[in-house]
Amino acid sequence: MVNLSKFAERLKELMCDKSLNAPALAKAVGTDRTNITRYMRGERAPQFLTFAALIEFFDCSADYLLGLTDYQKDGKHYPEVQPFNISLIKAFKCTGKSQYGLAKQQKISASLIYDWLTGKRLPSMENLIKLSDYFETSVDYLLGREK
């Protein structure tokens, strides 16, 4: 589950480091100012594309922004987020885990997994964390930002 207060805290910290206000960040990542304000208040998590834009803009770890690790960059420059379906296919191949196992263990519908694999839909932040847990890897790996 996404810890919205941790996400809000980290987002505000990153914004402060760059001396950004909500309207400036919203413009930089292509979303509405009210969305940024809601994230900063811990009222909601961003959708996949906005989240990808945020981590690319701040060049920080997805896991850090989600509050899953305390390391912002870990000394790295992160590449752009890769197409999610490609990264998910790779995760299944590299781990040898199954779609059935994912559906059963994380209580995610098979049709939703299929939609992710075919690129028809993108996961929520909560589902990204579930996928990370299932594959025993970082969210950054699932976004194609780590090998």
C-alpha positions, -999 to 999 in steps of 0.1 A, spaced: 0 0 0 12 35 -8 22 55 23 7 88 12 22 108 41 57 95 33 51 102 -4 40 138 4 70 143 27 94 131 1 78 151 -27 79 183 -6 116 176 3 125 172 -34 106 204 -43 123 223 -16 157 211 -28 149 226 -63 131 257 -49 99 247 -67 63 255 -59 33 235 -69 25 254 -101 61 252 -113 63 215 -107 29 209 -123 41 227 -154 74 208 -155 57 173 -152 26 181 -173 -1 179 -147 -25 203 -130 -14 223 -100 -43 209 -79 -29 174 -84 5 184 -71 -12 201 -41 -32 169 -34 0 149 -35 17 173 -12 -12 170 13 -11 132 12 -46 131 -2 -38 109 -32 -11 91 -52 -2 101 -87 -12 81 -117 15 61 -134 25 86 -161 26 115 -136 47 94 -112 71 85 -140 74 122 -149 81 131 -113 109 105 -108 125 115 -141 122 152 -133 139 148 -99 162 120 -111 154 101 -80 146 65 -71 110 55 -75 114 35 -43 126 66 -25 97 87 -35 72 60 -26 89 57 9 102 22 3 138 31 8 157 59 24 182 64 -4 172 91 -28 197 84 -56 221 57 -43 248 75 -63 231 69 -96 217 87 -126 185 69 -135 175 64 -171 140 72 -184 111 49 -174 108 22 -200 74 9 -215 58 -9 -185 47 -39 -205 82 -46 -217 96 -44 -181 68 -66 -168 75 -93 -194 112 -91 -185 103 -95 -148 83 -127 -155 111 -141 -176 140 -133 -153 123 -145 -121 105 -175 -135 74 -164 -117 40 -169 -132 10 -147 -140 -12 -172 -121 10 -169 -90 9 -131 -92 -29 -131 -95 -33 -155 -66 -6 -141 -42 -13 -104 -47 -51 -107 -55 -48 -90 -89 -72 -101 -116 -58 -121 -145 -75 -96 -169 -57 -67 -153 -24 -85 -156 -31 -92 -192 -39 -56 -199 -5 -46 -183 13 -72 -204 -3 -60 -236 2 -23 -228 -36 -15 -226 -34 -3 -190 -8 10 -166 -6 0 -129 -15 22 -100 11 30 -75 -4 5 -51 -2 -22 -78 34 -12 -86 43 -19 -49 24 -53 -50 44 -62 -82 76 -52 -65 68 -74 -35 58 -103 -58 90 -102 -79 111 -93 -49 127 -64 -67 126 -26 -66 99 -5 -82 128 11 -103 135 -24 -118 99 -27 -128 101 7 -145 131 -4 -165 154 20 -146 176 -8 -130 191 -39 -145 
